[in-house]
């Protein structure tokens, strides 16, 4: 009898501790943040990741009455900044704002972290379709004509990329795989020199975002097709690659991630606030001016998206001989 009483007391104590711990945890999440929050951007200032992160951080600073401070940690195709967050204490005071490069970087190089386990999604923030842009005078005027030309002249069509194994490179290699064609990649150190050679007629095409050509001479170049699932409302006359009968969609997305192990209550609070911000007309207009569309998500949806993207771009990189693992 005495042993049973002791056991009951132990179970009661454990139950109380679990309840008390949960209560304390909930209160801690409600009080969060009590000090400034770091938002790591793994790219240099001025790029789309940086611009969107700063605007989002301004709104989050207002919402939580604590500074959300953007820190640029460029290098390694986003891996330097991502590694900083992957190894940060998961206490809700360090986050990663990054594009789909988090998945493409892991596809072409051995990263010091596994993106599918090192991070937890907080919320997607924006989405932008890629567009196929060709040089002036390029013979193909449709996706079907591009495929026919590439099959008739294997490897003779060359395309520019803003970096070896980056979003633009993998998106084009995926198109080649799906269409069963062969084109030749020419990699540059950034989108600007790639567009300069396209303008000069030294390359035939490039797959990039509308945002990357905004305010440049490249805006006037022929747009063959968008890579999104639906036509872009700002360019309703331009078809999608899918309309040519190909099972192909490639988008550029941006989202906020936390180190794995960050308290779920904090992630949920932050997710709700990001959803509210993204749905405001002001933020939507800011994104539109940046060549993107507002799109929030649940934490689980963003985490699942990252897992799918790592697998898809990893397979694409292997097929193209780009994986360095």
C-alpha positions as CSV (number, residue, x, y, z in Angstrom):
1,X,0.0,0.0,0.0
2,X,2.8,2.4,0.9
3,X,4.5,1.7,-2.4
4,X,1.3,2.5,-4.3
5,X,0.9,5.8,-2.4
6,X,4.5,6.8,-3.3
7,X,4.0,5.9,-6.9
8,X,0.8,8.0,-7.0
9,X,2.6,10.9,-5.4
10,X,5.4,10.6,-8.0
11,X,2.9,10.6,-10.9
12,X,1.1,13.5,-9.4
13,X,4.3,15.4,-9.1
14,X,5.3,14.7,-12.6
15,X,1.9,15.7,-13.9
16,X,2.2,19.0,-12.0
17,X,5.7,19.7,-13.3
18,X,4.5,19.0,-16.9
19,X,1.6,21.4,-16.4
20,X,3.8,24.0,-14.7
21,X,6.4,23.7,-17.4
22,X,3.7,24.1,-20.1
23,X,2.3,27.1,-18.2
24,X,5.7,28.8,-18.0
25,X,6.4,28.0,-21.6
26,X,3.1,29.6,-22.7
27,X,3.8,32.7,-20.6
28,X,7.3,32.9,-22.1
29,X,5.9,32.8,-25.6
30,X,3.4,35.5,-24.7
31,X,6.1,37.7,-23.4
32,X,8.3,37.1,-26.4
33,X,10.2,39.1,-27.7
34,X,11.8,41.0,-24.8
35,X,15.0,42.0,-26.6
36,X,15.9,42.7,-30.3
37,X,15.4,39.9,-32.8
38,X,18.0,39.1,-35.5
39,X,16.9,38.4,-39.0
40,X,19.8,36.9,-41.0
41,X,19.8,37.5,-44.7
42,X,22.4,35.3,-46.4
43,X,23.0,37.8,-49.3
44,X,24.5,41.3,-49.8
45,X,22.4,44.4,-49.2
46,X,20.2,45.5,-52.1
47,X,19.2,42.1,-53.5
48,X,15.6,40.9,-53.4
49,X,16.1,38.9,-50.2
50,X,17.5,42.0,-48.4
51,X,14.8,44.4,-49.7
52,X,11.9,42.2,-48.8
53,X,13.4,41.2,-45.4
54,X,13.9,44.8,-44.4
55,X,10.3,45.8,-45.3
56,X,9.0,42.8,-43.4
57,X,11.2,43.6,-40.4
58,X,10.0,47.1,-40.2
59,X,6.4,45.9,-39.9
60,X,7.4,43.2,-37.4
61,X,9.2,45.7,-35.3
62,X,6.0,47.8,-35.1
63,X,3.9,44.8,-34.3
64,X,6.0,43.4,-31.5
65,X,7.4,46.7,-30.1
66,X,11.0,45.3,-30.4
67,X,13.5,45.8,-33.2
68,X,13.8,43.1,-35.8
69,X,17.3,43.8,-37.1
70,X,18.4,42.6,-40.5
71,X,22.0,41.3,-40.6
72,X,23.5,40.6,-44.0
73,X,25.8,37.5,-44.0
74,X,26.5,36.9,-47.7
75,X,28.7,34.2,-49.2
76,X,28.8,30.5,-50.2
77,X,25.6,30.8,-52.2
78,X,23.6,31.6,-49.0
79,X,25.3,28.8,-46.9
80,X,27.3,31.2,-44.6
81,X,24.2,33.0,-43.3
82,X,22.2,29.8,-43.2
83,X,24.8,28.0,-41.2
84,X,24.8,30.8,-38.7
85,X,21.1,30.3,-38.1
86,X,21.3,26.5,-38.2
87,X,23.7,26.6,-35.2
88,X,22.0,29.5,-33.3
89,X,20.3,28.9,-30.0
90,X,16.6,28.1,-30.9
91,X,15.1,30.6,-28.5
92,X,13.2,32.8,-30.9
93,X,15.8,35.5,-31.3
94,X,17.5,34.4,-34.5
95,X,15.7,33.8,-37.8
96,X,16.7,33.3,-41.5
97,X,15.0,35.2,-44.3
98,X,15.9,33.5,-47.5
99,X,14.7,32.6,-51.0
100,X,14.4,29.2,-52.6
101,X,18.2,29.4,-52.8
102,X,18.1,27.5,-49.5
103,X,17.1,24.5,-51.5
104,X,19.1,25.1,-54.7
105,X,22.4,25.7,-52.8
106,X,22.0,22.3,-51.0
107,X,21.4,20.7,-54.4
108,X,24.7,21.7,-55.9
109,X,27.1,21.7,-53.0
110,X,27.7,19.9,-49.7
111,X,26.3,22.3,-47.1
112,X,27.4,22.1,-43.4
113,X,23.8,21.5,-42.5
114,X,20.9,19.5,-43.7
115,X,18.2,22.1,-44.7
116,X,15.4,19.6,-44.2
117,X,16.2,19.1,-40.5
118,X,18.2,22.2,-39.5
119,X,15.3,24.6,-40.0
120,X,11.6,25.0,-39.2
121,X,9.4,27.0,-41.4
122,X,7.7,30.1,-40.0
123,X,5.9,31.5,-43.0
124,X,6.3,32.0,-46.7
125,X,6.1,35.7,-47.6
126,X,6.2,36.1,-51.3
127,X,6.4,34.3,-54.7
128,X,7.6,35.3,-58.1
129,X,7.4,33.4,-61.3
130,X,10.4,33.1,-63.6
131,X,10.1,34.2,-67.2
132,X,12.0,33.0,-70.3
133,X,13.6,36.0,-72.0
134,X,15.3,35.8,-75.3
135,X,17.7,38.0,-77.3
136,X,16.4,40.2,-80.0
137,X,16.2,38.3,-83.3
138,X,16.1,34.8,-81.6
139,X,14.2,32.6,-84.1
140,X,12.0,30.8,-81.6
141,X,8.9,32.8,-80.6
142,X,7.1,30.1,-78.6
143,X,8.1,27.3,-76.3
144,X,7.2,24.8,-78.9
145,X,9.5,26.5,-81.4
146,X,12.3,26.7,-78.8
147,X,12.1,22.9,-78.2
148,X,12.0,22.2,-82.0
149,X,15.1,24.4,-82.5
150,X,17.0,22.8,-79.6
151,X,16.2,19.3,-80.9
152,X,17.4,20.2,-84.4
153,X,20.6,21.9,-83.0
154,X,21.5,20.0,-79.8
155,X,23.7,22.2,-77.5
156,X,23.9,25.1,-79.9
157,X,21.4,27.3,-78.0
158,X,23.2,28.9,-75.1
159,X,21.6,30.4,-72.0
160,X,22.9,32.6,-69.3
161,X,22.7,32.1,-65.6
162,X,23.5,34.4,-62.7
163,X,25.7,31.8,-61.1
164,X,26.7,28.2,-61.4
165,X,24.0,26.0,-59.9
166,X,21.8,28.9,-58.8
167,X,18.0,29.3,-59.3
168,X,18.3,30.5,-62.9
169,X,20.7,27.6,-63.8
170,X,18.6,24.9,-62.2
171,X,15.3,26.2,-63.6
172,X,16.7,26.1,-67.1
173,X,18.2,22.6,-66.6
174,X,14.8,21.4,-65.3
175,X,13.2,22.8,-68.5
176,X,15.8,20.9,-70.6
177,X,15.1,17.7,-68.7
178,X,11.3,18.0,-69.0
179,X,11.5,18.9,-72.7
180,X,14.2,16.4,-73.4
181,X,16.5,18.9,-75.0
182,X,20.1,20.0,-74.7
183,X,21.2,23.6,-74.3
184,X,24.6,25.1,-73.2
185,X,24.9,27.0,-69.9
186,X,27.1,30.1,-69.6
187,X,27.5,31.2,-66.0
188,X,28.1,34.7,-64.8
189,X,28.8,36.3,-61.4
190,X,25.4,37.9,-61.0
191,X,22.4,38.7,-63.0
192,X,23.7,42.0,-64.3
193,X,26.5,40.7,-66.5
194,X,24.2,37.8,-67.7
195,X,21.6,40.3,-68.9
196,X,24.3,42.5,-70.5
197,X,25.4,39.6,-72.7
198,X,21.8,38.8,-73.5
199,X,21.2,42.4,-74.6
200,X,24.4,42.2,-76.7
201,X,23.2,39.0,-78.4
202,X,26.0,36.9,-77.1
203,X,23.6,34.5,-75.4
204,X,20.2,33.3,-76.6
205,X,18.1,33.3,-73.5
206,X,17.8,33.4,-69.8
207,X,15.3,32.3,-67.2
208,X,15.0,34.9,-64.5
209,X,12.4,36.9,-62.5
210,X,10.6,40.0,-63.7
211,X,12.1,41.8,-60.6
212,X,15.6,41.2,-61.9
213,X,15.0,43.1,-65.2
214,X,12.9,45.9,-63.7
215,X,14.3,49.3,-64.7
216,X,16.8,47.9,-67.1
217,X,17.1,47.7,-70.9
218,X,16.3,44.0,-70.6
219,X,12.7,44.9,-69.9
220,X,12.2,45.4,-73.6
221,X,13.5,42.0,-74.6
222,X,11.1,39.3,-75.9
223,X,9.4,37.3,-73.2
224,X,8.8,33.8,-74.4
225,X,6.8,32.3,-71.5
226,X,6.3,32.4,-67.8
227,X,7.2,29.4,-65.7
228,X,4.3,29.7,-63.2
229,X,1.2,27.5,-63.1
230,X,-0.9,30.4,-64.3
231,X,-0.4,33.5,-66.5
232,X,0.9,36.6,-64.9
233,X,-1.9,39.1,-64.4
234,X,0.5,42.0,-65.4
235,X,1.4,40.1,-68.7
236,X,-1.8,38.3,-69.6
237,X,-0.8,38.0,-73.3
238,X,2.3,35.9,-72.4
239,X,1.6,32.1,-72.1
240,X,3.1,29.7,-69.5
241,X,5.4,26.9,-70.3
242,X,2.6,24.5,-69.2
243,X,0.5,25.7,-72.1
244,X,3.0,24.2,-74.4
245,X,2.1,20.8,-72.9
246,X,5.0,20.5,-70.5
247,X,4.7,19.5,-66.9
248,X,6.9,22.3,-65.7
249,X,6.5,25.0,-63.0
250,X,9.4,26.9,-61.4
251,X,8.9,29.8,-59.0
252,X,11.1,31.9,-56.9
253,X,9.9,32.1,-53.3
254,X,10.9,33.8,-50.1
255,X,10.2,32.8,-46.5
256,X,11.2,33.1,-42.9
257,X,12.8,30.1,-41.1
258,X,13.8,29.4,-37.5
259,X,16.5,27.1,-36.2
260,X,15.1,23.6,-35.5
261,X,13.9,23.4,-31.9
262,X,12.5,26.9,-31.7
263,X,9.4,26.9,-29.4
264,X,6.3,26.2,-31.4
265,X,4.3,28.9,-29.6
266,X,6.8,31.5,-30.7
267,X,6.7,30.3,-34.3
268,X,2.9,30.4,-34.3
269,X,2.8,33.9,-32.9
270,X,5.2,35.1,-35.5
271,X,3.3,33.2,-38.2
272,X,0.0,34.9,-37.4
273,X,1.6,38.3,-37.5
274,X,3.4,37.7,-40.8
275,X,0.1,36.5,-42.3
276,X,-1.6,39.7,-41.2
277,X,1.3,41.9,-42.6
278,X,1.4,40.0,-46.0
279,X,-2.3,40.5,-46.4
280,X,-2.2,44.3,-46.0
281,X,-2.7,46.3,-49.2
282,X,0.5,48.3,-48.4
283,X,2.7,45.3,-48.2
284,X,1.1,43.7,-51.3
285,X,1.8,46.8,-53.3
286,X,5.4,46.9,-52.1
287,X,5.9,43.3,-53.3
288,X,4.2,44.1,-56.6
289,X,6.6,47.0,-57.1
290,X,9.4,44.5,-56.4
291,X,8.1,42.0,-59.0
292,X,6.7,39.6,-56.5
293,X,3.3,38.5,-55.2
294,X,2.2,38.2,-51.5
295,X,1.8,34.6,-50.3
296,X,1.8,33.5,-46.7
297,X,1.7,29.9,-45.4
298,X,1.5,27.9,-42.3
299,X,4.8,26.8,-40.7
300,X,4.1,23.2,-41.7
301,X,3.4,24.2,-45.4
302,X,6.7,26.1,-45.6
303,X,8.7,23.2,-44.1
304,X,7.1,20.8,-46.5
305,X,7.8,23.1,-49.4
306,X,11.5,23.2,-48.5
307,X,11.6,19.4,-48.3
308,X,10.0,19.0,-51.7
309,X,12.3,21.7,-53.3
310,X,15.5,20.1,-51.9
311,X,14.5,16.8,-53.4
312,X,13.4,18.3,-56.8
313,X,16.5,20.5,-57.3
314,X,18.8,17.8,-56.0
315,X,17.5,15.5,-58.7
316,X,17.8,18.2,-61.3
317,X,21.4,19.0,-60.3
318,X,22.4,15.3,-60.5
319,X,20.9,14.9,-63.9
320,X,22.8,18.0,-65.1
321,X,26.1,16.8,-63.5
322,X,26.1,19.8,-61.1
323,X,25.9,18.1,-57.8
324,X,29.2,18.4,-55.9
325,X,28.5,15.8,-53.2
